[in-house]
Amino acid sequence: MTHNGPFVLERTATGWLLRLLGDWRLAHLPALDRALAGHAWPEDGGLTLDGSALSGLDSAGLMLIHNRLKAVGIAWSAIELTGFEPGRLELIRLVTGRLATEAPAVESKRGFLSRLGHAISLYAGEIPGLLTLLGQISEGLVGLVRRPTGFRMREFFVQLQAVGLGALPIVAMMTFLVGVVFAYLLGIQIEKYGANIFIVDGVSLAMARELSPMLVAILVAGRSGAAFTAQIGAMKVTEEIDAIATLGLSPVKVLVLPRLFAILVAMPLLAFFGDLMGVLGSATVAATQLDITYHTFFTRMRDVLPLDTVTYGLSKTPAFAAAIAFIACRNGFAVSRDARSVGERTTATVVASLMAVILINALYAILNPVL
C-alpha cells in the first residue's frame, strides 16, 4: 500500500485500488498536482477508483486525476468507480464525456483546385432553391392572372414608395454629379480641338445608353436589394414567415410579388429620371466652362440623341430589376435562424446583384446589333 497525502494506492485481489482522500477541488489543485506528479503508477492489473473518503470534488480535481492517469497510459474507460455519491457520479460522467470528445481536426490548407471545387459545390447547392423560388413565383403570377384581386395592392405601394420615391434624392445627386464629372473630363479634351459642341453628343449618348441605367441598377441593388433580403431574413428569424404559411397564405404572394412589381415599375422611372439629371449636370458644366448655353445644349441634344437610344437604355432596366428582386428574395428566404446569417445573406445579395447587372448589361451590348 502506498499513502501519498491526498490519496492511497493499494494492491487488492482483483488489481489496484486508488482511494481519493480529502478535498479534491480547485483551491487545493497545486498540492494535488505535486502529489500525483511524484508518484509511480502500476503497469499491471485493473484500477478501481474509490471516492468514499472524499470530502469535496469539482471539475478541476476530476480533470487533474483524469489527465494524470491518461498520461501514464491508464484509460478512463478501463477504470472502475466505487464509493462515489450519485451527484459526483453525474459530474464524473459529464466531465469525462467532454474530455473523451475529440477536438475537431484543424482543416489543412487546401490547394487552388480544392478551393475551386468547394466553391462550385456551394454555388451548385443553391440551384435547387433558386429553381424552387422561380417555380413559386411563376405559380403566383399565374394565380394573379386568374384572380387579380388577390394581389396585395397596399404592400405594393408601400414597396413602390420605398424603392422609387425614397431613392429619388440619391439618384438625382449621383447622376447629376456623374454628368458633371463626365462633361468636365470630356470637355478638357475636346476643348483642345475647338469641338466644344460635341460634348452634347458624348454625354447625352453615354448617359442614356449606359451610365444612367447602370448607375441606377447599382444603387437599387445596394439599397433596395439589401433591404429586401434583410426584411425577409428578419421575418425568417422571428418565424413570421412560418406564421404567414400557418394562416394559409403564400409567403411568395405576400412578400415577393409586391416587391417584384414595385422594383419593375420603379427602375425604368428612376433610370429616366437619372437621364434627365445627368444631362442637366452636363449642361451646367457646358454652360459654365465651354460657353455652350442651355438652349444650344438642348437643341443639339434633340438632334443627336435618337429616341431609340433612350428606349434601348430603359429596356435594360426591367431585366436588372427582375434579377435584383429574385436574388434578394432568394437570399432572404435562405437565411438561417440567426442574426449573423442575415448579415451574410445581405452581403451576398449585393455582390450577386452587382454581378448580375454587369452580366446582363454585357449581354445586351453583345445582342445590340440584333435588337
C-alpha positions as CSV (number, residue, x, y, z in Angstrom):
1,M,0.0,0.0,0.0
2,T,1.2,3.5,-0.9
3,H,0.0,6.5,1.0
4,N,0.8,9.9,-0.5
5,G,-1.3,12.6,1.2
6,P,-4.5,13.1,-0.8
7,F,-4.8,9.5,-2.0
8,V,-3.9,5.9,-1.1
9,L,-2.9,3.3,-3.7
10,E,-3.0,-0.3,-2.6
11,R,-2.9,-3.8,-4.1
12,T,-6.1,-5.9,-4.0
13,A,-7.0,-9.4,-5.1
14,T,-8.5,-8.0,-8.3
15,G,-5.9,-5.4,-9.1
16,W,-5.2,-1.9,-7.7
17,L,-7.3,0.4,-5.6
18,L,-6.9,4.1,-5.7
19,R,-8.7,5.8,-2.8
20,L,-9.1,9.5,-3.0
21,L,-8.9,11.4,0.3
22,G,-10.0,14.8,1.5
23,D,-10.8,17.7,-0.7
24,W,-10.2,17.5,-4.5
25,R,-11.2,20.9,-5.5
26,L,-9.7,23.9,-7.3
27,A,-8.3,25.6,-4.2
28,H,-6.1,22.5,-3.5
29,L,-5.1,21.9,-7.0
30,P,-1.3,22.8,-6.8
31,A,-0.8,20.4,-3.8
32,L,-2.8,17.6,-5.5
33,D,-0.8,18.0,-8.7
34,R,2.5,17.8,-6.9
35,A,1.4,14.6,-5.1
36,L,0.3,12.9,-8.3
37,A,3.4,14.0,-10.2
38,G,5.8,12.4,-7.8
39,H,4.1,9.0,-7.7
40,A,4.9,5.8,-9.6
41,W,1.8,4.1,-11.1
42,P,1.3,0.4,-11.6
43,E,1.5,-1.1,-15.0
44,D,-0.3,-4.4,-14.3
45,G,-3.8,-5.2,-13.3
46,G,-7.0,-3.2,-13.4
47,L,-7.6,0.0,-11.4
48,T,-10.5,0.8,-9.2
49,L,-11.1,4.5,-8.1
50,D,-12.7,4.8,-4.7
51,G,-14.4,8.1,-3.7
52,S,-15.9,7.1,-0.4
53,A,-13.4,9.1,1.6
54,L,-13.8,12.3,-0.4
55,S,-14.9,15.5,1.3
56,G,-15.1,17.5,-1.9
57,L,-14.8,17.1,-5.6
58,D,-15.1,19.5,-8.5
59,S,-14.4,19.5,-12.2
60,A,-10.8,20.8,-11.7
61,G,-9.8,18.0,-9.4
62,L,-11.5,15.5,-11.6
63,M,-9.8,16.7,-14.7
64,L,-6.5,16.5,-12.9
65,I,-6.8,12.9,-11.9
66,H,-8.2,12.0,-15.4
67,N,-5.3,13.6,-17.2
68,R,-2.6,12.2,-14.9
69,L,-3.9,8.6,-15.4
70,K,-4.2,9.2,-19.1
71,A,-0.6,10.4,-19.2
72,V,0.7,7.1,-17.7
73,G,-1.4,5.0,-20.1
74,I,-4.5,4.2,-17.9
75,A,-7.6,4.8,-20.0
76,W,-10.6,6.1,-18.1
77,S,-12.9,3.6,-19.7
78,A,-10.9,0.8,-18.1
79,I,-11.3,2.3,-14.6
80,E,-14.0,1.0,-12.2
81,L,-15.7,3.5,-10.0
82,T,-16.8,2.8,-6.4
83,G,-17.9,4.7,-3.4
84,F,-19.0,7.9,-5.2
85,E,-22.2,9.7,-4.3
86,P,-24.8,10.0,-7.1
87,G,-24.2,13.7,-7.6
88,R,-20.4,13.1,-8.0
89,L,-21.0,10.3,-10.4
90,E,-23.1,12.6,-12.6
91,L,-20.3,15.1,-12.5
92,I,-17.7,12.4,-13.4
93,R,-19.9,11.3,-16.4
94,L,-20.2,14.9,-17.6
95,V,-16.6,15.9,-17.3
96,T,-15.1,12.6,-18.6
97,G,-17.6,12.6,-21.5
98,R,-16.4,16.1,-22.5
99,L,-12.8,15.1,-22.2
100,A,-13.3,12.0,-24.3
101,T,-14.8,14.1,-27.1
102,E,-12.1,14.5,-29.7
103,A,-11.2,18.1,-30.6
104,P,-12.2,19.0,-34.2
105,A,-9.4,18.4,-36.6
106,V,-7.8,21.5,-38.0
107,E,-8.5,21.8,-41.6
108,S,-5.4,21.6,-43.7
109,K,-4.6,24.3,-46.2
110,R,-6.3,23.4,-49.4
111,G,-4.9,23.9,-52.9
112,F,-6.4,26.1,-55.6
113,L,-8.3,23.2,-57.3
114,S,-9.7,22.1,-53.9
115,R,-11.0,25.6,-53.1
116,L,-12.4,26.0,-56.6
117,G,-14.3,22.7,-56.3
118,H,-15.6,23.6,-52.9
119,A,-16.9,27.0,-54.2
120,I,-18.5,25.3,-57.2
121,S,-20.2,22.8,-54.9
122,L,-21.6,25.6,-52.7
123,Y,-23.0,27.5,-55.7
124,A,-24.4,24.3,-57.2
125,G,-26.1,23.7,-53.9
126,E,-28.1,27.0,-54.4
127,I,-29.6,25.8,-57.7
128,P,-32.5,23.8,-56.2
129,G,-33.5,26.7,-54.0
130,L,-33.4,29.1,-56.9
131,L,-35.5,26.8,-59.1
132,T,-38.0,26.3,-56.3
133,L,-38.4,30.0,-55.8
134,L,-38.7,30.6,-59.6
135,G,-41.4,28.0,-59.8
136,Q,-43.3,29.5,-56.8
137,I,-43.1,33.0,-58.4
138,S,-44.4,31.6,-61.7
139,E,-47.2,29.9,-59.9
140,G,-48.0,33.1,-58.1
141,L,-48.1,35.1,-61.4
142,V,-50.4,32.5,-62.9
143,G,-52.6,32.8,-59.9
144,L,-52.7,36.6,-60.2
145,V,-53.8,36.3,-63.8
146,R,-56.7,34.1,-62.8
147,R,-57.6,36.1,-59.7
148,P,-56.2,39.7,-59.9
149,T,-58.0,40.7,-56.7
150,G,-55.5,38.5,-54.8
151,F,-52.7,41.0,-55.4
152,R,-51.7,42.9,-52.3
153,M,-52.0,46.4,-53.6
154,R,-51.3,48.1,-50.2
155,E,-47.9,46.3,-49.9
156,F,-47.1,47.1,-53.5
157,F,-47.5,50.8,-52.9
158,V,-45.5,50.6,-49.7
159,Q,-42.6,49.0,-51.6
160,L,-43.0,51.3,-54.6
161,Q,-42.6,54.3,-52.2
162,A,-39.5,52.7,-50.6
163,V,-37.9,51.6,-53.9
164,G,-38.9,54.6,-56.1
165,L,-39.7,57.8,-54.2
166,G,-37.2,57.0,-51.4
167,A,-34.4,56.6,-54.0
168,L,-35.1,59.9,-55.9
169,P,-32.8,62.2,-53.9
170,I,-29.8,59.9,-54.1
171,V,-30.4,59.1,-57.8
172,A,-30.6,62.8,-58.5
173,M,-27.4,63.6,-56.7
174,M,-25.5,60.7,-58.1
175,T,-26.4,61.0,-61.8
176,F,-26.1,64.8,-61.7
177,L,-22.6,64.6,-60.3
178,V,-21.6,61.9,-62.7
179,G,-22.9,64.1,-65.6
180,V,-20.8,67.0,-64.2
181,V,-17.7,64.9,-63.9
182,F,-18.1,63.2,-67.3
183,A,-18.8,66.5,-69.0
184,Y,-15.8,68.2,-67.3
185,L,-13.3,65.4,-68.2
186,L,-14.6,65.2,-71.8
187,G,-14.7,69.0,-72.1
188,I,-11.0,69.2,-71.2
189,Q,-10.1,67.0,-74.2
190,I,-12.4,68.3,-76.9
191,E,-11.7,72.0,-76.0
192,K,-8.2,71.5,-77.3
193,Y,-9.6,70.9,-80.8
194,G,-12.3,73.6,-80.6
195,A,-15.0,71.0,-80.8
196,N,-16.9,72.1,-77.7
197,I,-20.3,71.4,-79.1
198,F,-19.6,67.6,-79.4
199,I,-19.7,67.4,-75.6
200,V,-23.5,67.2,-76.1
201,D,-23.2,64.1,-78.3
202,G,-20.9,62.2,-76.0
203,V,-22.6,63.0,-72.7
204,S,-26.2,62.5,-73.9
205,L,-25.5,59.2,-75.6
206,A,-23.4,57.8,-72.8
207,M,-25.9,58.8,-70.1
208,A,-29.0,57.5,-71.9
209,R,-27.4,54.3,-73.2
210,E,-25.2,53.1,-70.4
211,L,-24.4,55.3,-67.5
212,S,-27.8,56.1,-66.1
213,P,-29.3,52.6,-66.3
214,M,-26.1,51.0,-64.8
215,L,-25.8,53.6,-62.0
216,V,-29.4,53.3,-61.0
217,A,-29.2,49.5,-61.1
218,I,-26.2,49.5,-58.9
219,L,-27.9,51.9,-56.5
220,V,-31.1,49.9,-56.3
221,A,-29.1,46.7,-55.8
222,G,-27.2,48.1,-52.9
223,R,-30.2,49.9,-51.4
224,S,-33.4,48.0,-52.2
225,G,-31.9,44.6,-52.8
226,A,-30.2,44.6,-49.5
227,A,-33.4,45.9,-47.8
228,F,-35.4,43.1,-49.3
229,T,-33.0,40.4,-48.0
230,A,-32.8,42.0,-44.6
231,Q,-36.6,42.3,-44.3
232,I,-37.4,38.8,-45.4
233,G,-34.5,37.4,-43.4
234,A,-35.6,39.1,-40.2
235,M,-39.0,37.7,-40.7
236,K,-37.5,34.2,-41.2
237,V,-35.6,34.6,-37.9
238,T,-38.6,35.8,-36.0
239,E,-40.8,33.0,-37.6
240,E,-43.2,35.5,-39.2
241,I,-42.9,33.6,-42.5
242,D,-44.0,30.4,-40.7
243,A,-46.9,32.3,-39.3
244,I,-47.9,33.5,-42.8
245,A,-47.8,29.9,-44.0
246,T,-49.8,28.8,-41.0
247,L,-52.6,31.2,-41.8
248,G,-52.9,29.5,-45.2
249,L,-51.2,32.3,-47.2
250,S,-48.4,32.0,-49.7
251,P,-45.2,33.8,-48.5
252,V,-44.3,34.3,-52.1
253,K,-47.6,36.1,-52.9
254,V,-47.4,38.1,-49.7
255,L,-43.7,39.1,-49.7
256,V,-42.1,38.5,-53.1
257,L,-44.7,39.6,-55.7
258,P,-45.3,43.1,-54.3
259,R,-41.6,43.7,-54.1
260,L,-41.0,42.3,-57.6
261,F,-43.7,44.5,-59.2
262,A,-42.6,47.6,-57.3
263,I,-39.0,47.3,-58.4
264,L,-40.1,46.6,-62.0
265,V,-42.2,49.7,-62.1
266,A,-39.7,51.9,-60.2
267,M,-36.5,51.0,-62.1
268,P,-37.3,52.4,-65.6
269,L,-38.7,55.6,-64.0
270,L,-35.6,56.0,-61.9
271,A,-33.4,55.4,-64.9
272,F,-35.3,58.0,-67.0
273,F,-35.0,60.5,-64.1
274,G,-31.3,59.7,-64.0
275,D,-31.0,60.5,-67.7
276,L,-32.5,63.9,-67.0
277,M,-30.4,64.7,-64.1
278,G,-27.2,63.5,-65.8
279,V,-27.9,65.6,-68.9
280,L,-28.7,68.6,-66.6
281,G,-25.3,68.2,-64.8
282,S,-23.5,68.1,-68.2
283,A,-25.4,71.1,-69.5
284,T,-24.4,73.0,-66.3
285,V,-20.7,72.3,-67.0
286,A,-21.1,73.1,-70.7
287,A,-22.7,76.5,-69.8
288,T,-20.1,77.5,-67.2
289,Q,-16.9,76.1,-68.7
290,L,-17.4,75.7,-72.5
291,D,-19.6,78.7,-73.4
292,I,-22.5,76.5,-74.6
293,T,-25.8,77.9,-73.5
294,Y,-28.6,75.7,-72.1
295,H,-30.7,76.5,-75.3
296,T,-27.8,75.4,-77.6
297,F,-27.1,72.3,-75.5
298,F,-30.7,71.0,-75.5
299,T,-31.2,72.0,-79.2
300,R,-28.2,70.0,-80.2
301,M,-29.2,67.1,-77.9
302,R,-32.6,66.9,-79.7
303,D,-30.8,66.5,-83.0
304,V,-28.1,63.9,-81.9
305,L,-29.9,61.8,-79.4
306,P,-32.3,59.4,-81.1
307,L,-35.3,58.1,-79.2
308,D,-34.1,54.5,-79.9
309,T,-31.0,55.1,-77.8
310,V,-33.1,56.3,-74.9
311,T,-35.5,53.3,-75.1
312,Y,-32.6,50.9,-75.5
313,G,-31.2,52.1,-72.2
314,L,-34.5,51.9,-70.5
315,S,-35.3,48.5,-71.9
316,K,-32.4,47.0,-69.8
317,T,-33.8,48.2,-66.5
318,P,-36.7,45.6,-66.2
319,A,-34.1,42.8,-66.6
320,F,-31.9,44.5,-64.0
321,A,-34.9,44.9,-61.7
322,A,-36.1,41.3,-62.0
323,A,-32.6,39.9,-61.3
324,I,-32.1,42.1,-58.3
325,A,-35.5,41.2,-56.8
326,F,-35.1,37.5,-57.5
327,I,-31.6,37.3,-55.9
328,A,-32.7,39.5,-52.9
329,C,-35.8,37.4,-52.1
330,R,-34.0,34.1,-52.6
331,N,-31.3,35.1,-50.1
332,G,-33.9,36.4,-47.7
333,F,-35.7,33.0,-47.7
334,A,-32.3,31.2,-47.4
335,V,-31.5,32.9,-44.1
336,S,-31.0,30.5,-41.2
337,R,-32.4,31.3,-37.8
338,D,-29.6,33.5,-36.5
339,A,-28.7,37.2,-36.9
340,R,-25.3,36.5,-38.4
341,S,-26.9,34.7,-41.3
342,V,-29.0,37.9,-42.1
343,G,-25.8,39.9,-42.5
344,E,-24.1,37.2,-44.6
345,R,-27.0,36.8,-46.9
346,T,-27.5,40.6,-47.2
347,T,-23.8,40.9,-48.3
348,A,-24.3,38.0,-50.7
349,T,-27.3,39.8,-52.3
350,V,-25.4,43.0,-53.0
351,V,-22.4,41.1,-54.5
352,A,-24.6,38.7,-56.6
353,S,-26.9,41.6,-57.8
354,L,-23.9,43.7,-59.0
355,M,-22.5,40.7,-60.9
356,A,-25.9,40.0,-62.4
357,V,-26.3,43.7,-63.5
358,I,-22.9,43.7,-65.2
359,L,-23.6,40.3,-67.0
360,I,-27.0,41.5,-68.2
361,N,-25.6,44.7,-69.4
362,A,-22.8,42.9,-71.3
363,L,-25.4,40.5,-72.8
364,Y,-27.4,43.5,-74.1
365,A,-24.3,45.0,-75.6
366,I,-23.5,41.8,-77.4
367,L,-27.0,41.4,-78.7
368,N,-27.4,45.0,-79.6
369,P,-26.9,44.6,-83.4
370,V,-29.8,42.0,-83.3
371,L,-32.1,44.0,-81.2
